[in-house]
């Protein structure tokens, strides 16, 4: 049995684990935009915004002190603490589910997979889509006194778009 699992992993037939903390990068500036915590709950994966950065790449806000709100979501919840990756399930060598644009209130199909140490996030509408590369998070990405949340305690809150 162990040999079979090894073979499946070797040939990319089982999706690599995606849970953990990931940093999104602004495609135009190359600066970090936010940190997302991807966690598993009842066999599905979800992504929650943990913190955001200013345009210059400095730390802006976190789930402990949220400031800005998501205008495209009913109730205008804070960005930090918002679940915007929803219902991901393993599908061969990737994960498939939904991803939400909380600013504009749009929901897209999503596919996530790892390439090396990075996470590739693809949002799709029909046959069109685009990829973003998210980077693993290090402690240096947060202020020294920041307490990393325990992803195993997270339970999804499914937002509704306007």
C-alpha positions as CSV (number, residue, x, y, z in Angstrom):
1,X,0.0,0.0,0.0
2,X,2.8,2.5,0.9
3,X,4.4,1.7,-2.5
4,X,1.2,2.5,-4.3
5,X,0.8,5.9,-2.5
6,X,4.5,6.6,-3.3
7,X,3.9,5.9,-7.0
8,X,0.8,8.0,-7.2
9,X,2.6,11.0,-5.5
10,X,5.6,10.5,-7.8
11,X,3.5,10.7,-10.9
12,X,1.4,13.7,-9.8
13,X,-1.9,11.8,-9.5
14,X,-2.6,13.0,-6.0
15,X,-2.7,16.8,-5.3
16,X,0.1,18.2,-3.1
17,X,-1.0,19.6,0.2
18,X,-1.9,23.3,-0.1
19,X,-2.9,24.2,3.4
20,X,-0.8,26.9,5.2
21,X,0.0,30.5,4.7
22,X,0.6,32.1,1.3
23,X,1.5,35.6,0.2
24,X,-0.2,37.1,-2.9
25,X,1.9,39.4,-5.1
26,X,0.6,42.4,-7.0
27,X,1.3,41.6,-10.7
28,X,2.0,45.3,-11.6
29,X,4.2,46.3,-8.7
30,X,5.7,43.0,-7.6
31,X,4.9,44.0,-4.0
32,X,3.0,41.8,-1.5
33,X,-0.8,42.4,-1.3
34,X,-2.0,40.0,1.4
35,X,-1.4,36.8,3.3
36,X,-4.0,34.0,2.8
37,X,-4.4,31.1,5.2
38,X,-5.6,28.0,3.4
39,X,-7.2,25.4,5.7
40,X,-9.1,22.2,5.6
41,X,-12.6,21.8,7.1
42,X,-14.8,18.7,6.7
43,X,-12.8,17.5,3.7
44,X,-12.9,20.8,1.8
45,X,-10.4,23.6,1.7
46,X,-11.0,27.3,2.2
47,X,-8.8,30.4,2.0
48,X,-9.1,33.3,4.5
49,X,-7.4,36.7,4.3
50,X,-5.0,37.0,7.3
51,X,-3.3,40.3,6.6
52,X,-2.9,42.9,4.0
53,X,0.0,45.2,2.9
54,X,0.2,48.9,1.9
55,X,1.2,49.7,-1.7
56,X,4.8,50.1,-0.7
57,X,4.8,46.5,0.7
58,X,4.7,47.4,4.4
59,X,2.3,45.7,6.8
60,X,-1.2,47.3,6.9
61,X,-3.8,45.3,8.8
62,X,-4.6,41.9,10.1
63,X,-7.4,39.7,11.4
64,X,-6.6,41.0,14.8
65,X,-7.1,44.7,13.8
66,X,-9.0,44.8,10.5
67,X,-9.7,48.2,8.9
68,X,-10.9,48.0,5.3
69,X,-14.2,46.4,4.2
70,X,-15.2,44.4,1.2
71,X,-17.7,46.4,-0.8
72,X,-18.8,43.5,-3.1
73,X,-19.9,41.3,-0.2
74,X,-23.3,41.5,1.6
75,X,-22.8,43.2,5.0
76,X,-19.4,44.7,3.9
77,X,-17.3,42.5,6.1
78,X,-13.6,43.3,6.7
79,X,-11.2,41.9,4.1
80,X,-9.0,40.5,6.9
81,X,-10.9,37.5,8.2
82,X,-12.9,37.0,5.0
83,X,-13.1,33.5,3.5
84,X,-12.8,34.1,-0.3
85,X,-11.6,30.7,-1.5
86,X,-14.4,28.3,-1.1
87,X,-15.3,24.6,-1.4
88,X,-11.9,23.3,-2.8
89,X,-11.7,19.6,-3.3
90,X,-8.8,17.5,-4.5
91,X,-9.1,16.7,-8.2
92,X,-6.3,14.6,-9.5
93,X,-3.1,16.8,-9.2
94,X,-4.9,20.0,-8.2
95,X,-7.8,21.4,-6.1
96,X,-11.0,22.7,-7.7
97,X,-13.6,25.0,-6.2
98,X,-14.6,28.7,-6.2
99,X,-12.8,32.0,-5.6
100,X,-14.4,35.3,-4.9
101,X,-13.5,38.8,-5.8
102,X,-14.6,40.6,-2.7
103,X,-14.2,44.1,-4.2
104,X,-16.5,43.5,-7.1
105,X,-18.7,40.8,-5.8
106,X,-17.9,38.2,-8.4
107,X,-17.4,34.4,-7.9
108,X,-15.3,32.4,-10.3
109,X,-14.3,28.8,-10.7
110,X,-10.8,28.1,-9.3
111,X,-8.1,25.6,-9.6
112,X,-5.0,25.6,-7.3
113,X,-1.9,23.5,-7.4
114,X,1.7,23.6,-6.3
115,X,4.8,24.2,-8.5
116,X,7.9,23.8,-6.5
117,X,7.4,25.8,-3.3
118,X,4.8,28.1,-4.8
119,X,1.1,27.9,-5.1
120,X,-0.5,28.5,-8.5
121,X,-4.0,30.0,-8.3
122,X,-6.2,30.0,-11.4
123,X,-9.5,31.9,-11.5
124,X,-11.7,30.9,-14.5
125,X,-14.8,32.1,-16.2
126,X,-16.0,29.6,-18.8
127,X,-12.8,28.7,-20.8
128,X,-11.0,31.9,-19.9
129,X,-8.8,32.4,-16.9
130,X,-5.6,33.6,-15.5
131,X,-2.9,32.3,-13.1
132,X,-1.3,34.0,-10.1
133,X,1.7,32.7,-8.3
134,X,1.5,32.8,-4.5
135,X,4.6,32.5,-2.4
136,X,5.1,30.6,0.9
137,X,5.0,33.0,3.9
138,X,7.9,33.4,6.3
139,X,7.9,35.0,9.8
140,X,9.6,38.1,8.3
141,X,6.4,38.8,6.4
142,X,4.8,39.9,9.7
143,X,5.6,42.3,12.5
144,X,7.7,40.8,15.2
145,X,4.8,40.6,17.7
146,X,2.3,39.1,15.3
147,X,0.8,35.8,16.5
148,X,0.3,33.3,13.7
149,X,-3.3,32.0,13.8
150,X,-3.9,28.3,14.2
151,X,-5.5,27.3,10.9
152,X,-6.8,24.0,12.5
153,X,-9.3,26.1,14.5
154,X,-10.8,27.9,11.5
155,X,-14.4,27.2,10.4
156,X,-15.6,28.7,7.1
157,X,-18.0,31.6,7.0
158,X,-19.4,31.6,3.5
159,X,-19.9,35.2,2.3
160,X,-22.7,36.2,-0.1
161,X,-21.9,38.6,-2.9
162,X,-24.0,41.6,-3.8
